[in-house]
Amino acid sequence: MTVGAGQQGPGARRARPRRPVAHAFARGGGALALAALAVLANPAQAWDPTQLRQLRDMHACVGCDLTQANLIRADLRASDLGAADLTGATLFYSNLIGSRLAGAHLDKADLRGANLFYADLSGASFAGADMTGANLVGARMQAADLTGTDLSGANLFRADLTGARLDSADLGSAYLHGATLLRATLVGARLDGAVFCATTMPDGAVTDDDC
C-alpha cells in the first residue's frame, strides 16, 4: 500500500516519516497505530483488524484470530487473549505482564525477549516458537505444549511447568531456579548450561545442582 502517491504541489507540506509500528502501538497510538499495523502487515495475513482494535480498546480478545499479527514491542499488559490464535505472530519484546493466554495458540510465534512475567499460559501451545531470552518469571505454564520451542536463556524463575511438553525444546542456559517440572516431558530437550536450583524435576525430586 502506497500512502500519498499523488504529486505534491509547490505549497504542499512534506510528509513526516512514518513512526515504527512498534512504538505507535506501545505508546497508545490508537487508530493511527492500528492503521500502521494494517499497512505494514503481510498482505496474506489472516488476522482481522477489528479484532486488533478490540484488543487495544478492551485489553481482551478471547478466541480472536491474530494469526501472523505484527505486535512488535506491543504493550499488552493484563490483556485477556485466552484461546486466541497467534500462530506465527511477531511478539518480539512485547509486554505481556500478567496477561492471560490460557489455551492460546502461539506455534512458531516470535516471542524473543517478550515479558511474560506471571502470565497465565496454561494449556497454551508454543510448538516451534522462539522464546529466546523471554521473561517467564512466575508464569503458569501447566500442560503447555513447548515441543521444539527455543527457550535458550529464558528466565523461568518459579515458573510452573507441571505436565508441560518440552520434547526437543532448547533450554540451554535457561534459568530454572524454583521452577516446577513435575510430570513434564523432556525427551530430546537440550539442557546444557541450564541453572537448576530448588527445581522440581519430572519425577518429583528436587535438585539443587546449581545453587
One Martini backbone bead per residue (centre of mass of N, CA, C, O) as a GRO file, in nm:
protein
  211
    1MET     BB    1   0.094   0.037   0.024
    2THR     BB    2   0.041   0.372  -0.086
    3VAL     BB    3   0.123   0.683   0.049
    4GLY     BB    4   0.099   0.959  -0.122
    5ALA     BB    5   0.123   0.925  -0.458
    6GLY     BB    6   0.080   1.195  -0.529
    7GLN     BB    7   0.147   1.496  -0.633
    8GLN     BB    8   0.310   1.777  -0.524
    9GLY     BB    9   0.280   2.085  -0.454
   10PRO     BB   10   0.448   2.370  -0.384
   11GLY     BB   11   0.277   2.392  -0.087
   12ALA     BB   12   0.339   2.129   0.015
   13ARG     BB   13   0.377   1.915   0.269
   14ARG     BB   14   0.598   1.729   0.419
   15ALA     BB   15   0.607   1.415   0.497
   16ARG     BB   16   0.628   1.228   0.758
   17PRO     BB   17   0.771   0.985   0.892
   18ARG     BB   18   0.699   0.682   0.985
   19ARG     BB   19   0.627   0.528   1.255
   20PRO     BB   20   0.692   0.276   1.419
   21VAL     BB   21   0.465   0.043   1.513
   22ALA     BB   22   0.570  -0.030   1.792
   23HIS     BB   23   0.553   0.257   1.919
   24ALA     BB   24   0.258   0.323   1.864
   25PHE     BB   25   0.136   0.090   2.031
   26ALA     BB   26   0.295   0.123   2.302
   27ARG     BB   27   0.183   0.445   2.325
   28GLY     BB   28  -0.114   0.468   2.231
   29GLY     BB   29  -0.193   0.539   1.904
   30GLY     BB   30  -0.437   0.400   1.815
   31ALA     BB   31  -0.558   0.425   1.506
   32LEU     BB   32  -0.279   0.477   1.385
   33ALA     BB   33  -0.156   0.212   1.474
   34LEU     BB   34  -0.350   0.026   1.321
   35ALA     BB   35  -0.287   0.136   1.043
   36ALA     BB   36   0.011   0.059   1.047
   37LEU     BB   37  -0.034  -0.240   1.074
   38ALA     BB   38  -0.191  -0.278   0.808
   39VAL     BB   39   0.040  -0.180   0.620
   40LEU     BB   40   0.286  -0.379   0.734
   41ALA     BB   41   0.153  -0.624   0.683
   42ASN     BB   42   0.089  -0.909   0.558
   43PRO     BB   43  -0.121  -0.956   0.293
   44ALA     BB   44  -0.178  -1.275   0.403
   45GLN     BB   45  -0.320  -1.224   0.646
   46ALA     BB   46  -0.567  -1.340   0.899
   47TRP     BB   47  -0.618  -1.102   1.051
   48ASP     BB   48  -0.839  -0.880   1.228
   49PRO     BB   49  -0.857  -0.544   1.277
   50THR     BB   50  -1.103  -0.543   1.475
   51GLN     BB   51  -0.962  -0.726   1.687
   52LEU     BB   52  -0.727  -0.537   1.742
   53ARG     BB   53  -0.906  -0.307   1.846
   54GLN     BB   54  -1.023  -0.465   2.081
   55LEU     BB   55  -0.757  -0.509   2.228
   56ARG     BB   56  -0.696  -0.207   2.272
   57ASP     BB   57  -0.973  -0.116   2.415
   58MET     BB   58  -1.018  -0.398   2.617
   59HIS     BB   59  -0.786  -0.605   2.673
   60ALA     BB   60  -0.951  -0.811   2.475
   61CYS     BB   61  -0.938  -1.146   2.277
   62VAL     BB   62  -1.120  -1.397   2.279
   63GLY     BB   63  -1.055  -1.618   2.019
   64CYS     BB   64  -0.886  -1.472   1.829
   65ASP     BB   65  -0.757  -1.380   1.503
   66LEU     BB   66  -0.379  -1.332   1.503
   67THR     BB   67  -0.245  -1.428   1.260
   68GLN     BB   68   0.061  -1.279   1.198
   69ALA     BB   69   0.082  -1.058   1.385
   70ASN     BB   70   0.207  -0.725   1.450
   71LEU     BB   71   0.360  -0.703   1.798
   72ILE     BB   72   0.592  -0.518   1.836
   73ARG     BB   73   0.630  -0.395   2.150
   74ALA     BB   74   0.370  -0.447   2.279
   75ASP     BB   75   0.113  -0.334   2.505
   76LEU     BB   76  -0.033  -0.626   2.696
   77ARG     BB   77  -0.117  -0.576   2.971
   78ALA     BB   78  -0.361  -0.770   3.114
   79SER     BB   79  -0.453  -0.944   2.887
   80ASP     BB   80  -0.716  -1.125   2.707
   81LEU     BB   81  -0.606  -1.434   2.512
   82GLY     BB   82  -0.789  -1.660   2.526
   83ALA     BB   83  -0.773  -1.889   2.263
   84ALA     BB   84  -0.595  -1.752   2.078
   85ASP     BB   85  -0.462  -1.688   1.744
   86LEU     BB   86  -0.083  -1.663   1.721
   87THR     BB   87   0.022  -1.777   1.474
   88GLY     BB   88   0.319  -1.633   1.372
   89ALA     BB   89   0.358  -1.413   1.559
   90THR     BB   90   0.490  -1.085   1.650
   91LEU     BB   91   0.644  -1.052   1.999
   92PHE     BB   92   0.881  -0.874   2.014
   93TYR     BB   93   0.922  -0.734   2.314
   94SER     BB   94   0.667  -0.778   2.457
   95ASN     BB   95   0.399  -0.684   2.689
   96LEU     BB   96   0.266  -0.963   2.915
   97ILE     BB   97   0.195  -0.881   3.189
   98GLY     BB   98  -0.054  -1.071   3.334
   99SER     BB   99  -0.152  -1.237   3.112
  100ARG     BB  100  -0.402  -1.419   2.920
  101LEU     BB  101  -0.317  -1.751   2.740
  102ALA     BB  102  -0.512  -1.967   2.772
  103GLY     BB  103  -0.519  -2.187   2.501
  104ALA     BB  104  -0.328  -2.069   2.315
  105HIS     BB  105  -0.185  -2.000   1.983
  106LEU     BB  106   0.198  -1.995   1.933
  107ASP     BB  107   0.300  -2.115   1.688
  108LYS     BB  108   0.588  -1.983   1.560
  109ALA     BB  109   0.642  -1.758   1.741
  110ASP     BB  110   0.777  -1.431   1.828
  111LEU     BB  111   0.928  -1.414   2.176
  112ARG     BB  112   1.166  -1.241   2.194
  113GLY     BB  113   1.198  -1.083   2.500
  114ALA     BB  114   0.948  -1.136   2.635
  115ASN     BB  115   0.699  -1.029   2.884
  116LEU     BB  116   0.567  -1.303   3.112
  117PHE     BB  117   0.502  -1.204   3.388
  118TYR     BB  118   0.268  -1.388   3.537
  119ALA     BB  119   0.148  -1.555   3.319
  120ASP     BB  120  -0.120  -1.730   3.153
  121LEU     BB  121  -0.016  -2.053   2.985
  122SER     BB  122  -0.222  -2.261   3.011
  123GLY     BB  123  -0.250  -2.486   2.745
  124ALA     BB  124  -0.056  -2.372   2.558
  125SER     BB  125   0.090  -2.320   2.226
  126PHE     BB  126   0.467  -2.331   2.132
  127ALA     BB  127   0.537  -2.471   1.881
  128GLY     BB  128   0.835  -2.353   1.747
  129ALA     BB  129   0.903  -2.125   1.919
  130ASP     BB  130   1.057  -1.804   2.000
  131MET     BB  131   1.198  -1.763   2.353
  132THR     BB  132   1.441  -1.600   2.365
  133GLY     BB  133   1.488  -1.436   2.663
  134ALA     BB  134   1.244  -1.475   2.821
  135ASN     BB  135   1.004  -1.362   3.064
  136LEU     BB  136   0.888  -1.633   3.306
  137VAL     BB  137   0.817  -1.529   3.575
  138GLY     BB  138   0.568  -1.710   3.729
  139ALA     BB  139   0.458  -1.877   3.515
  140ARG     BB  140   0.169  -2.042   3.384
  141MET     BB  141   0.246  -2.382   3.227
  142GLN     BB  142   0.035  -2.587   3.236
  143ALA     BB  143   0.020  -2.808   2.974
  144ALA     BB  144   0.217  -2.702   2.783
  145ASP     BB  145   0.330  -2.662   2.442
  146LEU     BB  146   0.706  -2.696   2.388
  147THR     BB  147   0.770  -2.815   2.120
  148GLY     BB  148   1.063  -2.700   1.990
  149THR     BB  149   1.133  -2.476   2.180
  150ASP     BB  150   1.302  -2.165   2.229
  151LEU     BB  151   1.457  -2.122   2.572
  152SER     BB  152   1.708  -1.974   2.555
  153GLY     BB  153   1.777  -1.772   2.830
  154ALA     BB  154   1.542  -1.808   3.000
  155ASN     BB  155   1.319  -1.692   3.262
  156LEU     BB  156   1.199  -1.956   3.507
  157PHE     BB  157   1.129  -1.837   3.771
  158ARG     BB  158   0.883  -2.008   3.925
  159ALA     BB  159   0.777  -2.180   3.712
  160ASP     BB  160   0.485  -2.365   3.592
  161LEU     BB  161   0.543  -2.701   3.428
  162THR     BB  162   0.316  -2.885   3.472
  163GLY     BB  163   0.280  -3.118   3.218
  164ALA     BB  164   0.475  -3.032   3.014
  165ARG     BB  165   0.594  -3.000   2.676
  166LEU     BB  166   0.969  -3.043   2.604
  167ASP     BB  167   1.023  -3.167   2.345
  168SER     BB  168   1.303  -3.052   2.180
  169ALA     BB  169   1.387  -2.836   2.358
  170ASP     BB  170   1.555  -2.520   2.433
  171LEU     BB  171   1.741  -2.484   2.762
  172GLY     BB  172   1.981  -2.322   2.721
  173SER     BB  173   2.060  -2.122   2.990
  174ALA     BB  174   1.834  -2.156   3.166
  175TYR     BB  175   1.626  -2.032   3.438
  176LEU     BB  176   1.519  -2.279   3.712
  177HIS     BB  177   1.460  -2.140   3.971
  178GLY     BB  178   1.187  -2.290   4.130
  179ALA     BB  179   1.088  -2.474   3.929
  180THR     BB  180   0.821  -2.675   3.772
  181LEU     BB  181   0.847  -3.029   3.625
  182LEU     BB  182   0.610  -3.193   3.684
  183ARG     BB  183   0.543  -3.432   3.443
  184ALA     BB  184   0.735  -3.355   3.241
  185THR     BB  185   0.861  -3.351   2.908
  186LEU     BB  186   1.228  -3.418   2.781
  187VAL     BB  187   1.262  -3.529   2.502
  188GLY     BB  188   1.547  -3.407   2.353
  189ALA     BB  189   1.639  -3.194   2.539
  190ARG     BB  190   1.815  -2.897   2.600
  191LEU     BB  191   2.038  -2.840   2.911
  192ASP     BB  192   2.283  -2.684   2.867
  193GLY     BB  193   2.341  -2.440   3.121
  194ALA     BB  194   2.129  -2.490   3.308
  195VAL     BB  195   1.952  -2.377   3.599
  196PHE     BB  196   1.948  -2.572   3.908
  197CYS     BB  197   1.728  -2.461   4.182
  198ALA     BB  198   1.481  -2.577   4.344
  199THR     BB  199   1.399  -2.802   4.134
  200THR     BB  200   1.127  -2.966   3.998
  201MET     BB  201   1.111  -3.265   3.873
  202PRO     BB  202   0.932  -3.500   3.700
  203ASP     BB  203   0.966  -3.709   3.964
  204GLY     BB  204   0.977  -3.486   4.224
  205ALA     BB  205   1.251  -3.408   4.246
  206VAL     BB  206   1.498  -3.205   4.407
  207THR     BB  207   1.726  -2.972   4.267
  208ASP     BB  208   2.075  -2.826   4.363
  209ASP     BB  209   2.317  -2.809   4.155
  210ASP     BB  210   2.316  -2.459   4.122
  211CYS     BB  211   2.331  -2.317   4.423
   0.00000   0.00000   0.00000
